[in-house]
Amino acid sequence: MQYQEHAAFLAPARVYPAPWRLLVGLVVMGLVYAAGFGVIYAILITVSGRDGAAMWLVRMAEADTPTATLLVLASFVGMGAGAMLAARLLHKRAVATLFGPRRRLMRDFTIAAAFCAVLNGLTAVLPVGMAPVPNLDIALWASFLPLALVGILVQTGAEEVLFRGYIQSQLAARFAQPLIWMGLPSALFAVLHYQPGVMGDNAWIVVAAVFLFALCAADLTARTGTIGAAWGFHFANNAVAILFVALDGPLSGLALYTLPMSGLPDADLRPMLFAGMAVTAAIWLVIRIVTRPA
């Protein structure tokens, strides 16, 4: 699985590939990420006072209103900035090397996002056993849409920079086995989505679905030599799930419609989750074909 494009993408990571540097880099990233939350909290205190800021933190945990969801998306700035700082300090890498060649990055992002959006739209007509419920008035939804798209671009970009641009490339620079450089970042990405309090008995199915997506994103990054295709795939996927039809609960605040989970047996959600995994695999295959190197 050592594609020519991947080898070029890994070249800057090979200069300082020692695993201890990656571990320290992750600590640096975590500190910057936490500092980002601190900045948001400080802004909330300035605007709303301490009691108001505490209230907003509760709302962010629920993320079921537009502003609270936007604040959650904004918090990912720290994640992306932390990964960039870690790459610069610990590996002496230029920030641009976490993204790949700019022209290819933008091309693959656009193609992947477009195909993912179209295919998600086509599969939206498949029956899932639940009827969407209106969540936001369309005028209110449209007023938040520009900021929401920027927020999702930031959130997905930060995750791709960290997991595919930084962790994956540094592991691949040191270890040849895909089980390590694909498997470890994908497993970490998936486990961080474990939410038994929200998904109940389906929590590990959601983890499996996220793991599948992460493997697809890792493969696209290796095949193309940029994070563009993975980022576009991630962006369009999250845009559909956050802005159009979301599961009610956390991160539903910007959705035009929601699918009601409250009171449903966990087993009723499983067909939809497994269908989503099949759609993810199908979209990955299409993107893999249309973004293949000339």
C-alpha positions in Angstrom: 0.0 0.0 0.0 3.0 2.3 -0.5 1.7 4.6 -3.2 4.0 7.0 -4.9 1.9 9.9 -3.8 1.9 8.6 -0.2 5.7 8.4 -0.2 6.0 12.1 -1.2 3.5 13.0 1.5 5.6 11.2 4.1 8.9 12.7 3.1 8.7 15.6 5.6 7.6 13.2 8.4 10.6 11.0 7.8 13.0 13.7 9.0 12.1 13.3 12.7 10.0 10.1 12.8 10.8 8.9 16.4 7.6 7.7 18.1 8.4 9.6 21.3 8.2 12.8 19.3 4.7 11.9 18.2 3.6 11.1 21.8 5.0 14.4 23.0 3.3 16.1 20.1 -0.1 14.7 21.1 0.4 16.1 24.6 1.2 19.5 23.0 -1.9 19.2 20.8 -4.0 18.3 23.9 -2.8 21.4 25.8 -3.5 23.7 22.9 -6.9 22.1 22.4 -7.7 22.7 26.1 -6.4 26.2 25.8 -8.8 26.8 23.0 -11.7 25.8 25.3 -10.3 28.3 27.8 -10.4 31.1 25.2 -14.0 30.3 24.4 -14.9 30.2 28.2 -13.1 33.6 28.7 -15.1 35.1 25.8 -18.3 33.7 27.3 -17.5 35.2 30.7 -16.8 38.6 29.0 -20.1 38.5 27.1 -22.4 36.8 29.6 -20.7 36.8 33.0 -19.6 33.8 35.0 -23.2 32.5 35.6 -24.0 33.0 31.9 -20.8 31.3 30.8 -21.6 28.3 33.0 -25.0 28.1 31.4 -23.4 28.2 28.0 -21.1 25.3 28.9 -24.1 23.2 29.7 -25.7 24.2 26.4 -22.5 23.2 24.6 -22.6 19.8 26.2 -26.2 19.4 24.9 -25.5 21.2 21.6 -29.2 21.2 20.7 -29.5 24.9 19.8 -27.9 26.7 16.9 -25.5 28.9 18.9 -24.4 26.1 21.2 -23.6 23.9 18.2 -21.6 26.6 16.6 -19.6 27.0 19.8 -18.8 23.3 19.8 -17.7 23.5 16.2 -15.5 26.5 17.0 -13.8 24.6 19.7 -12.0 22.4 17.1 -9.8 25.4 16.2 -7.6 24.4 19.1 -7.3 20.8 17.8 -6.1 21.9 14.4 -3.8 24.5 15.8 -2.4 22.1 18.3 -1.6 19.5 15.6 0.1 22.2 13.5 2.2 23.4 16.5 3.2 19.9 17.4 4.4 19.2 13.8 6.4 22.4 13.8 8.0 22.0 17.2 8.6 18.3 17.4 9.1 17.3 13.8 10.3 20.6 12.2 7.6 20.3 9.6 6.1 23.1 7.7 2.3 23.4 8.4 1.5 22.9 4.7 3.0 19.4 4.8 0.1 18.2 7.0 -2.3 19.0 4.1 -0.3 18.0 1.0 0.1 19.8 -2.3 -2.4 22.7 -2.4 -3.7 22.3 -5.9 -4.3 18.5 -5.5 -5.8 19.2 -2.0 -8.4 21.6 -3.3 -9.2 19.5 -6.3 -9.7 16.3 -4.3 -11.7 18.1 -1.6 -14.1 19.5 -4.1 -14.5 16.2 -6.0 -15.0 14.1 -2.8 -17.4 16.6 -1.2 -19.5 16.8 -4.4 -19.7 13.0 -4.9 -20.4 12.4 -1.2 -23.2 15.0 -1.1 -24.8 13.6 -4.2 -24.6 10.0 -3.1 -25.9 10.9 0.4 -28.8 12.7 -1.3 -29.6 9.7 -3.4 -29.5 7.3 -0.4 -31.6 9.7 1.7 -34.7 8.3 -0.1 -34.0 4.8 1.3 -36.5 3.8 4.1 -35.0 3.9 7.6 -38.2 3.2 9.6 -38.3 6.7 11.1 -39.9 9.9 9.8 -37.9 13.1 10.0 -39.3 15.7 12.3 -39.0 19.5 11.6 -36.4 21.0 13.9 -35.7 24.6 12.8 -37.7 27.1 10.9 -36.2 27.3 7.4 -35.6 31.0 7.6 -33.7 30.6 10.9 -31.8 27.6 9.5 -30.8 29.6 6.5 -29.6 32.5 8.6 -27.2 30.2 10.4 -26.1 28.3 7.3 -23.0 30.3 6.3 -21.5 30.1 9.8 -22.5 26.5 10.1 -20.7 25.6 6.9 -17.6 27.4 8.1 -17.8 25.6 11.5 -18.1 22.2 9.9 -15.2 23.0 7.6 -13.1 23.9 10.6 -14.2 20.9 12.6 -13.6 18.3 9.9 -10.4 20.0 8.8 -9.0 20.0 12.3 -9.8 16.2 12.7 -8.3 15.4 9.3 -5.1 17.5 10.0 -4.7 15.7 13.3 -5.6 12.1 12.5 -4.6 11.8 8.8 -2.2 14.7 8.3 -0.2 14.3 11.5 -0.7 11.0 13.3 -1.0 8.8 10.3 1.9 10.4 8.4 4.2 10.2 11.5 3.4 6.6 12.1 3.8 5.7 8.4 7.2 7.4 8.4 8.3 5.1 11.1 6.4 1.9 10.6 5.7 0.2 7.2 2.8 -1.9 8.3 -0.6 -0.4 7.4 -2.1 -2.1 10.5 -0.2 0.4 12.5 -0.3 3.6 10.5 -3.9 3.1 9.3 -5.2 1.0 12.2 -4.0 2.9 15.2 -5.2 6.5 14.2 -8.5 5.0 13.0 -9.1 3.1 16.2 -8.3 6.2 18.3 -10.6 8.3 16.1 -13.4 5.7 16.5 -13.1 5.2 20.3 -13.3 9.0 20.8 -16.8 8.7 19.4 -17.9 6.2 22.1 -21.1 7.6 23.7 -23.0 5.0 25.6 -25.0 7.7 27.3 -26.4 8.9 24.0 -26.4 5.7 21.9 -27.0 3.1 24.5 -26.4 -0.5 23.4 -25.6 0.8 19.9 -22.6 2.7 21.1 -20.1 0.1 19.9 -21.9 -0.1 16.5 -21.4 3.6 16.1 -17.7 3.1 17.0 -17.5 0.5 14.3 -19.1 2.8 11.8 -16.7 5.6 12.7 -13.8 3.1 12.4 -14.9 2.2 9.0 -15.0 5.8 7.9 -11.6 6.5 9.4 -10.1 3.6 7.5 -11.6 4.9 4.3 -10.2 8.4 5.0 -6.8 6.9 5.8 -6.8 5.0 2.5 -7.8 8.1 0.5 -5.0 10.1 2.1 -2.4 7.4 1.3 -3.7 7.0 -2.3 -3.8 10.7 -3.2 -1.0 12.1 -1.1 -3.1 14.8 0.5 -5.9 15.0 3.1 -8.2 16.7 0.4 -10.3 13.7 -0.5 -10.7 12.5 3.1 -11.5 16.1 4.2 -14.1 16.5 1.4 -15.7 13.2 2.3 -15.7 14.1 6.0 -17.1 17.6 5.3 -20.0 16.5 3.2 -20.8 13.6 5.4 -20.9 15.8 8.5 -22.8 18.6 6.7 -25.6 16.2 5.9 -25.6 14.8 9.4 -25.4 18.1 11.2 -27.3 20.5 8.9 -30.0 18.5 7.2 -31.2 15.4 9.1 -29.6 14.8 12.5 -30.3 12.4 15.3 -32.0 14.3 18.0 -29.8 15.0 20.9 -26.2 16.4 20.9 -25.2 18.3 17.7 -28.8 18.6 16.5 -29.0 22.3 17.1 -28.3 23.3 13.4 -30.4 20.6 11.7 -33.3 21.4 9.5 -34.8 18.0 10.5 -34.1 15.4 13.2 -34.7 11.7 13.6 -36.3 11.0 17.0 -34.3 8.6 19.1 -36.0 9.2 22.4 -38.0 6.3 23.6 -37.0 4.1 20.7 -35.6 0.6 21.4 -31.9 0.4 20.5 -32.6 -2.4 18.1 -34.8 -0.1 16.0 -31.7 2.1 15.2 -29.5 -0.8 14.1 -30.8 -1.2 10.5 -30.1 2.5 9.9 -26.6 2.3 11.4 -25.7 -0.8 9.3 -27.2 0.9 6.2 -25.0 3.9 6.9 -21.9 1.8 7.0 -22.8 0.3 3.6 -23.3 3.8 2.2 -19.9 4.9 3.7 -18.2 2.0 1.9 -19.9 2.8 -1.4 -19.0 6.5 -1.2 -15.4 5.7 -0.4 -15.2 3.4 -3.4 -16.6 6.0 -5.7 -14.3 8.7 -4.4 -11.3 6.4 -4.6 -12.0 5.9 -8.3 -12.6 9.5 -9.2 -9.6 10.9 -7.3 -7.1 8.2 -8.5 -3.8 9.7 -9.7 -3.6 10.2 -13.4 
